[in-house]
Amino acid sequence: MLLEVLFKGFVVTFSLIVAIGAQNAYILKLGLLKQYVGIAVALCILFDTLLITAGVYGLGFFIQGNQLLINIIAIIGILFLCFYSFMSFKSAFKNESLEIDGKSKTNPLKQVIGMLLVFTFLNPHTYLDTVLLIGGIGANIQSDLKIYFLLGAISGSATWFTLLGFGARFLIPLFKKPITWKILDISIGIIMLLISYSLIDLIKY
C-alpha cells in the first residue's frame, strides 16, 4: 500500500510537469547555456515541494473556491507570459543567445532567481498543476498515507527537473546552429502565447 501511494505521487507529478511550459522552457535554456543549472534545478524542486505540500494539506481547496484570487493570478500570468513571448520573438530575430561554449553572456544569478520566482509564482498553471491537481489528489488520500504520496510527488519533480536541466547538455551539438536557437525561441514565444490565451478561461465574474 505504501509503495502504491508513493508510486502514484511520482507518476501523477511527473506526468503533469513534463508538459512544456514557461518554467520548463527556461530550465532547458539554462541547461543549454550551462548557466546556474544546479541552482535552478534545486530551486524548482524546492518550489514544487512547497506548493505540492500546501496542496496536499488543504490549500488547494481554498484557492479553488476563491475566484477573485484566481482572477488576479490569471491576469498577472497573462500579462507576464505575453511579455516573455515578445522577448522570445525579439531574441529569435536579433540572433541572441547563439553561443553555448562559455562565450555567451551570462545572466546575473539574481536575474535567474527572479525569473524562476516569476515563472513559478506568477504562473497560474503552476498552481493548477501543483496545488489544485496534484494537491487535490493527495488531499483525498488517507491522512497517514499523505506523506508517502508527497514523497513520491517530490521524487517525480526532482527526477524531471534533473533530467531537463542536466540532460539539456546532450542537445548542445544541435543548438550550436543559430537556426536551432531561432526555432527554440520562436517555439517558446508561441507556447507562451497559447498558455496565456488558455488562462482567459480562468477569469470569471
N, C-alpha and C positions, 0 to 999 in steps of 0.2 A: 504493500500500500504506500509506504513512504517513497519507494523508488518510482512508483507510478505517478505520484503527485509531483515529485522532483522533475521527472521527465516531462510531464505536462507543462510545468512552468517554463522549462527550457524550450520546448517546441513552440509553444504559443508566442513567447517573446521573440525567438529567432525568426519565426515566420513573418511577424509583423514588422520588425525593424529592418529586414533585408530590403524592402522596397526603397528605391532611390528617392531621397528627399533632400532638403536643404542641408541638414546635418551630415548625412552620408556623403553627399557630393563634396562638401567642404573637407571632410576627413580624407576622402580619396585624393583630393588636390594636394593636401598637405603631405600625404604619403608619397605622391609622385614627386613632389619638390623636396622631400626629406626634411621638412621643417617642423620641429617640435612634435613629431609623431607620437612619441611615448606620452608626453604631457597631454596631448589632445585625446588620445585613446583613453587614458586614465580618467580625464575629466568627463568624457562621455559616459563611461561606465559608472562613475560617481553620480552624475546627474540622473541617469536611468535608475540607479539604486534608490535614490531619494524619492523620485516620482513614483516608481512602482511600489515602494514600501508604503507611501502615502495612499496610493490607490487601494492596495490590498487591505489596509487597515481603516478604510472608510471614506477618504477624501473624495474618491470618485463619485460617490452618491451626492455629495454636497455640490460639486461643480456641475454635475449633470442636472441638478434641479435649480441652478442659478443662471437664468437666461441672460440677465444683464452682464454678468461676468463673462459668459460665453461670447456675447456680442462684442464686448471690449477686446477680448483676446483675439477674436476673429478679425476685427477691423485693423488692429495693430499688425496682426500677421499678414493681412493682405497688403498693407502699405509697405511693410518691410520686404516681403517677397517680390513685390513689383520693383522696388528699388534695387534689390540684389539681382534681379533678372536683367534690369537695364545695365548694371555694372558688368554682368557676364557678357552681354552682347557687345558692350564697349570694349571689353578686354579682347574679344574674338576679332574685332575689326581693327584693333590697334596693334595686333601681334604681341600682346603682353604675355608674360609667363611662358616663354618658349624654351628657356634653358633649364636643364634639370641637374647637370653635374656640378652643383655648387656655384654656378655663375649667376643664377637668378637672384633678384633682390629678395632678401629675407624679410618677411614681415616681423615687426616687433612682437615679442611674446605677449605684451599687453593687448595688442590688437587681435591676436589669435584667440586669446582667452575671451576677449569681449565678443568676438564673432560667435564663438561657441555658446556663450551665455545667451546671446540673442537668438541663435538658431534653435536653442533648446527651449528657453522660457518664453519667447515671444512667438513661437510657432505652435498654433493650435493643434496641429497634427501630432505633436509630441504628447500633449495632454490626452488626445483621443486614444493614442496607442498605449501609452504607459499607464496613465491614471484611470481612464474610463474602461478600455478594453481589457488590458492585462490585469489592472487592478480590480475591475469588476468581476472577472473570472476568479481571481484569487480571493476576493472578499466573500464569495459564496462557498468557499471550501471550509471544512470543519476547522474550528479555531486552533486546535492543537497541531493541525497539519499545514496551516498557513505558512509557517516559517520554511517548510520544505518546498512549497510552491515558490516562495520568494527566492530561496537559494537557487532553485532551478532557473527562475526568470533572470536573476543576476548573472548566472553562468551563461545563459543564452546571449545576453547583451555583451558580456565580456568576450565571448568567442567571436561574435560578429565584428565588433569594433577592432579587435586584434587582427583578425583576418583582413579586414578592409584597410586599416592603416598600414600594417607592415607587409601585407600582400601586394599593395599597390606598386612596390618597387619592381616586381616582376613584369610590370607593364611598361617600365621606363623605356626599353628599346623602341616600343611602339610610339611613345609620347615624345621621342626626340624629333619627330617630324612635326613641323609647325602646323600642318593641316590637321593632325590629330588633336592638338590643343584647341584649334578653332572649332572642330566638331564637338569637343567636350564642353567648351564654353557656351556654344550655341545650344547644345542639348540641355545644359543646366539652366540656361535662360528660359527655354521653352517649358521645362519641368516646373520651374518656379512660377511661371505664369499659370500653368494648369492647376497647380496646387492652390494658388491664390484665388483662382476662379472657383474652385471647388468649395472654398471657405465661405462663399457668399451664401450657400445653403444653410450655414450655421446661424446666420443672422436672422432673428425673428423679432417681431414686435408684439 
